[in-house]
Amino acid sequence: MVPVPVPLQSQSLPWAIRVASRAEVGGGHVRRCQALAVELRRSVRVEFILDPGSFEWQRELSQLGFGARFDSGAETGPWAGCVLDGYTFTAADRRRWRQAAAYLAVIDDLDAAPDHADFVLRTSAPSVAYGAGVAGISYALLAPQYADAPLREPTTELRHVVVAFGLRDSADGTSTAIAGLLQARAAGVAPRVTVVLGSHAPHLARVSAELAKSFPGSAEVVTTLTNLRPLLLKTDLAIGNGGVGLLERMACATPTITIVSADNQWSNAREAERAEATLLLGDLADATPSNIAAAVVRLARDPQHRTTMAAKARAAVDGRGAQRAASALLAAASRE
């Protein structure tokens, strides 16, 4: 995609990305902002402003060549533009960043039509008129690798299942999925299981112990992955929540069962369900172990359903959303 020209008066100023990065919010915000930043820096300089104490993210972003520092609470810029991504930012925060930058873009998952924003990016289904902005899962903010066509063959057997509810998985959807897979095993469906969690996930020790007890020799926990694409391309089925991970699974054409673990995930999940790209079981109250087991058994016995689901998922999310979003954002800012 051709980079968008930037007005001459803005070329000397970087763009700031102020992103929620505290451990308790997981990794979704930083991951998607990182994908957007990779595309933005084809045309402009980009700096990350993180929550104080986010040393691991600071180190990772610095290794990727981005400036990354902590929010002092008194940022004055100036920046050519600022992208704001986080659920706890207030109107006062947005006003502060709008005063420090010539242009303010807000990533919104909550249908909030945020004030003080010049541009709103919503990576799930559009439902309100924002003025300047874009919406829809075709703008899913994924790393550039996800734009590569998946190298996968349809499988007839369900040999391997990945469980991935995010780095932190505060709601512990992982344990519910494991219980469901254990019931599926009792029904005769016994795939290998790989669980993906962050090294600081609060339930990591208990999940590891449960896997070792319930799936001896046929399960593992992975805590070191920064890009799930290689794993998702090799698995037959994934179980996860409706956040950024769902969009990654769709881009990889991975058959998937989705369980919503936070309110901000409903738009993504429902859009994927409308596209027939996932089997949506509802939220964690609806997705009991028995419901998960029934879904796993159903998909294990219907490989054509999995193949069709995978194709529709890739058609809906082609991995080029960050390119589209960056081009739309810079084009809108250049008209100001």
C-alpha positions as CSV (number, residue, x, y, z in Angstrom):
1,M,0.0,0.0,0.0
2,V,1.4,3.4,-1.0
3,P,2.2,5.6,2.0
4,V,0.1,8.8,2.4
5,P,2.0,12.1,1.9
6,V,2.3,14.1,5.0
7,P,2.0,17.9,5.0
8,L,5.5,19.6,5.0
9,Q,4.8,21.4,8.3
10,S,4.2,18.1,10.1
11,Q,7.1,16.1,8.7
12,S,9.5,17.2,11.4
13,L,7.2,16.2,14.3
14,P,6.6,12.6,15.4
15,W,3.3,10.9,16.1
16,A,2.7,9.8,19.7
17,I,0.9,6.6,20.5
18,R,-0.4,6.7,24.1
19,V,-1.5,3.2,24.9
20,A,-2.6,1.4,28.1
21,S,0.2,-1.0,29.0
22,R,-0.2,-2.0,32.6
23,A,0.1,-5.7,33.3
24,E,-3.5,-6.0,34.5
25,V,-4.9,-4.8,31.1
26,G,-3.2,-7.6,29.2
27,G,-1.4,-7.2,25.9
28,G,-4.1,-6.5,23.3
29,H,-3.8,-2.7,23.4
30,V,-0.1,-2.6,22.9
31,R,-0.1,-5.4,20.2
32,R,-2.6,-3.6,18.0
33,C,-1.0,-0.2,18.5
34,Q,2.3,-1.9,17.6
35,A,0.8,-3.2,14.3
36,L,-0.6,0.3,13.5
37,A,2.8,1.9,14.3
38,V,4.6,-0.4,11.9
39,E,2.4,0.9,9.1
40,L,2.5,4.6,10.3
41,R,6.3,4.8,10.3
42,R,6.4,4.1,6.6
43,S,5.4,7.8,6.4
44,V,6.0,9.4,9.8
45,R,8.1,9.0,13.0
46,V,6.3,7.2,15.9
47,E,6.9,7.4,19.6
48,F,5.2,5.2,22.2
49,I,4.0,6.7,25.6
50,L,3.4,3.9,28.1
51,D,1.9,3.5,31.5
52,P,4.7,4.0,34.1
53,G,6.4,0.7,35.0
54,S,5.7,-1.1,31.7
55,F,9.4,-2.1,31.4
56,E,8.8,-5.3,29.3
57,W,6.8,-3.4,26.7
58,Q,9.3,-0.6,26.7
59,R,12.1,-3.1,26.0
60,E,10.2,-4.9,23.3
61,L,9.2,-1.7,21.5
62,S,12.7,-0.3,21.7
63,Q,14.0,-3.5,20.1
64,L,11.6,-2.9,17.2
65,G,13.1,0.6,16.7
66,F,10.4,2.7,18.4
67,G,11.0,5.3,21.0
68,A,9.2,4.2,24.1
69,R,8.9,6.1,27.4
70,F,6.5,6.5,30.3
71,D,3.7,9.0,30.7
72,S,4.8,11.7,33.0
73,G,1.3,13.1,33.4
74,A,2.4,16.5,32.0
75,E,3.2,15.7,28.3
76,T,3.1,18.9,26.2
77,G,4.4,17.6,22.8
78,P,4.3,19.0,20.3
79,W,3.4,16.0,18.1
80,A,1.9,16.0,14.6
81,G,-0.7,13.6,15.9
82,C,-1.5,11.3,18.8
83,V,-3.3,7.9,18.8
84,L,-5.0,7.1,22.1
85,D,-5.9,3.5,23.1
86,G,-7.2,2.5,26.5
87,Y,-10.4,2.1,28.4
88,T,-9.6,4.3,31.4
89,F,-8.7,7.5,29.6
90,T,-11.1,10.3,30.5
91,A,-12.3,13.4,28.7
92,A,-9.7,15.3,30.5
93,D,-7.0,12.9,29.2
94,R,-8.3,13.2,25.7
95,R,-8.3,17.0,26.0
96,R,-4.7,17.0,27.3
97,W,-3.5,14.9,24.4
98,R,-5.4,16.9,21.9
99,Q,-3.7,20.1,23.2
100,A,-0.3,18.4,22.9
101,A,-0.9,17.1,19.3
102,A,-2.2,18.7,16.2
103,Y,-4.5,15.7,15.5
104,L,-6.1,13.2,17.9
105,A,-7.1,9.7,16.9
106,V,-8.9,7.4,19.4
107,I,-9.2,3.6,19.1
108,D,-12.7,2.8,20.4
109,D,-14.2,-0.6,21.2
110,L,-17.1,0.6,23.3
111,D,-19.2,2.5,20.8
112,A,-18.5,5.7,22.8
113,A,-18.0,8.3,20.1
114,P,-15.3,9.9,22.3
115,D,-15.1,13.7,22.6
116,H,-12.0,15.7,21.6
117,A,-11.2,13.2,18.9
118,D,-10.6,14.2,15.3
119,F,-10.6,10.6,14.1
120,V,-12.1,7.4,15.6
121,L,-10.9,3.9,14.6
122,R,-13.2,1.1,15.5
123,T,-12.0,-2.4,14.5
124,S,-15.4,-4.0,15.0
125,A,-18.7,-3.5,13.3
126,P,-19.7,0.1,12.8
127,S,-22.9,1.2,14.6
128,V,-22.6,5.0,15.1
129,A,-21.6,7.8,12.9
130,Y,-18.2,9.2,13.9
131,G,-17.6,11.8,11.3
132,A,-13.9,11.3,10.5
133,G,-13.0,7.7,11.1
134,V,-13.3,4.1,10.0
135,A,-14.9,1.0,11.4
136,G,-15.2,-2.7,10.8
137,I,-13.1,-5.8,11.1
138,S,-11.5,-5.2,7.7
139,Y,-9.5,-2.6,9.8
140,A,-8.3,-5.2,12.3
141,L,-4.9,-4.1,13.6
142,L,-2.7,-7.1,13.2
143,A,1.1,-7.5,12.7
144,P,2.3,-7.5,9.1
145,Q,2.9,-11.3,9.1
146,Y,-0.8,-11.9,9.2
147,A,-1.2,-10.4,5.7
148,D,0.7,-13.4,4.3
149,A,-1.7,-16.1,2.9
150,P,-2.0,-18.9,5.4
151,L,-0.2,-22.1,4.4
152,R,-2.7,-24.7,5.7
153,E,-4.4,-27.7,4.4
154,P,-7.9,-28.8,5.5
155,T,-7.7,-31.5,8.1
156,T,-10.1,-34.4,8.6
157,E,-9.0,-35.2,12.2
158,L,-9.0,-32.9,15.2
159,R,-5.5,-33.7,16.4
160,H,-4.5,-30.4,18.1
161,V,-6.4,-27.6,19.9
162,V,-4.9,-24.3,21.0
163,V,-6.5,-22.5,24.0
164,A,-5.6,-18.7,24.0
165,F,-7.5,-16.2,26.1
166,G,-4.9,-13.5,26.1
167,L,-1.6,-12.9,28.0
168,R,-3.3,-12.3,31.3
169,D,-6.7,-14.0,31.1
170,S,-8.0,-12.3,34.2
171,A,-11.4,-14.0,33.9
172,D,-9.7,-17.4,33.6
173,G,-11.5,-18.6,30.5
174,T,-8.6,-21.0,30.1
175,S,-9.7,-23.2,33.0
176,T,-13.2,-23.4,31.7
177,A,-11.9,-24.4,28.3
178,I,-9.7,-27.1,29.8
179,A,-12.6,-28.5,31.7
180,G,-14.6,-28.6,28.5
181,L,-11.8,-30.4,26.6
182,L,-11.6,-32.9,29.5
183,Q,-15.3,-33.7,29.0
184,A,-14.8,-33.9,25.2
185,R,-12.0,-36.5,25.9
186,A,-14.5,-38.6,27.8
187,A,-16.7,-38.5,24.7
188,G,-13.9,-39.9,22.6
189,V,-12.4,-36.6,21.2
190,A,-8.8,-36.4,22.5
191,P,-6.6,-33.9,20.7
192,R,-3.3,-32.6,22.0
193,V,-3.7,-29.3,23.9
194,T,-1.5,-26.2,23.8
195,V,-2.4,-23.4,26.2
196,V,-1.0,-19.9,25.6
197,L,-0.6,-17.6,28.6
198,G,1.7,-14.8,29.6
199,S,4.4,-15.5,32.2
200,H,2.6,-13.2,34.7
201,A,-0.9,-14.6,34.2
202,P,-2.5,-14.9,37.7
203,H,-3.8,-18.4,37.0
204,L,-0.7,-19.8,35.4
205,A,0.4,-22.1,38.2
206,R,-3.1,-23.7,38.6
207,V,-3.6,-24.1,34.9
208,S,-0.2,-25.8,34.5
209,A,-1.0,-28.2,37.3
210,E,-4.4,-29.0,35.9
211,L,-3.1,-29.7,32.5
212,A,-0.4,-32.0,33.9
213,K,-3.0,-33.9,35.9
214,S,-5.8,-34.1,33.3
215,F,-3.7,-34.5,30.1
216,P,-0.5,-36.2,31.0
217,G,1.9,-36.3,28.1
218,S,-0.5,-34.6,25.7
219,A,-0.6,-31.0,26.8
220,E,1.7,-28.0,27.3
221,V,1.6,-24.4,28.4
222,V,3.5,-21.9,26.3
223,T,4.5,-18.5,27.9
224,T,7.1,-17.2,25.5
225,L,5.2,-16.5,22.3
226,T,5.0,-12.9,21.0
227,N,3.4,-13.9,17.7
228,L,0.8,-16.7,17.6
229,R,0.7,-17.0,13.9
230,P,3.0,-20.0,13.5
231,L,1.1,-21.9,16.2
232,L,-2.3,-21.0,14.8
233,L,-1.4,-22.1,11.3
234,K,-0.5,-25.6,12.6
235,T,-3.5,-26.2,14.8
236,D,-6.9,-27.8,13.9
237,L,-9.0,-25.7,16.3
238,A,-8.6,-22.8,18.6
239,I,-10.6,-21.7,21.7
240,G,-10.3,-18.2,22.8
241,N,-12.0,-14.9,23.7
242,G,-13.3,-12.2,21.4
243,G,-10.5,-9.7,21.5
244,V,-7.5,-9.2,19.3
245,G,-6.9,-12.9,19.5
246,L,-10.1,-13.7,17.6
247,L,-9.0,-11.4,14.8
248,E,-5.6,-13.2,14.7
249,R,-7.3,-16.6,14.5
250,M,-9.5,-15.4,11.7
251,A,-6.6,-14.0,9.7
252,C,-4.8,-17.4,10.1
253,A,-8.0,-19.2,8.8
254,T,-8.0,-21.1,12.0
255,P,-11.3,-22.8,12.9
256,T,-12.3,-21.3,16.2
257,I,-14.7,-21.4,19.2
258,T,-15.2,-17.9,20.7
259,I,-16.1,-17.1,24.3
260,V,-16.5,-13.5,25.3
261,S,-14.6,-12.6,28.5
262,A,-15.1,-8.8,28.5
263,D,-17.9,-6.5,27.3
264,N,-15.7,-4.8,24.8
265,Q,-15.3,-8.1,22.9
266,W,-19.0,-8.5,21.9
267,S,-18.8,-6.4,18.7
268,N,-15.9,-8.4,17.3
269,A,-17.5,-11.7,18.3
270,R,-20.9,-10.9,16.9
271,E,-19.4,-9.7,13.6
272,A,-17.3,-12.9,13.3
273,E,-20.5,-14.9,14.0
274,R,-22.4,-13.0,11.3
275,A,-19.6,-13.9,8.9
276,E,-19.9,-17.6,9.9
277,A,-16.2,-17.4,10.9
278,T,-16.5,-18.7,14.4
279,L,-18.7,-20.7,16.7
280,L,-19.8,-18.2,19.3
281,L,-20.7,-19.7,22.7
282,G,-21.6,-16.5,24.4
283,D,-19.8,-15.2,27.5
284,L,-18.2,-17.2,30.3
285,A,-21.5,-17.6,32.1
286,D,-23.0,-19.3,29.0
287,A,-19.9,-21.3,28.0
288,T,-20.0,-24.1,30.6
289,P,-17.6,-27.0,30.3
290,S,-20.4,-29.1,28.9
291,N,-21.2,-26.5,26.2
292,I,-17.6,-26.3,25.2
293,A,-17.3,-30.1,25.1
294,A,-20.4,-30.3,22.9
295,A,-18.9,-27.7,20.5
296,V,-15.6,-29.4,20.3
297,V,-17.2,-32.8,19.6
298,R,-19.4,-31.3,17.0
299,L,-16.5,-29.7,15.1
300,A,-14.4,-32.7,15.5
301,R,-17.0,-34.8,13.7
302,D,-17.7,-32.2,11.0
303,P,-14.4,-31.3,9.2
304,Q,-16.3,-29.6,6.4
305,H,-17.7,-27.1,8.9
306,R,-14.2,-26.4,10.1
307,T,-13.0,-25.9,6.5
308,T,-15.9,-23.6,5.6
309,M,-15.4,-21.6,8.8
310,A,-11.7,-21.2,8.1
311,A,-12.3,-19.9,4.6
312,K,-14.9,-17.4,5.7
313,A,-12.7,-16.2,8.6
314,R,-9.8,-15.4,6.2
315,A,-12.2,-13.7,3.8
316,A,-13.4,-11.4,6.6
317,V,-9.9,-10.6,8.0
318,D,-7.1,-10.6,5.5
319,G,-4.4,-9.3,7.8
320,R,-4.1,-5.9,6.0
321,G,-6.3,-3.9,8.3
322,A,-3.4,-2.0,9.9
323,Q,-2.3,-0.8,6.4
324,R,-5.8,0.4,5.7
325,A,-6.2,2.1,9.1
326,A,-2.8,3.9,8.8
327,S,-3.6,5.1,5.3
328,A,-7.0,6.4,6.3
329,L,-5.7,8.1,9.4
330,L,-2.8,9.9,7.7
331,A,-5.1,10.9,4.8
332,A,-7.6,12.4,7.2
333,A,-4.9,14.2,9.2
334,S,-3.3,15.6,6.0
335,R,-6.6,17.3,5.1
336,E,-6.6,19.3,8.4
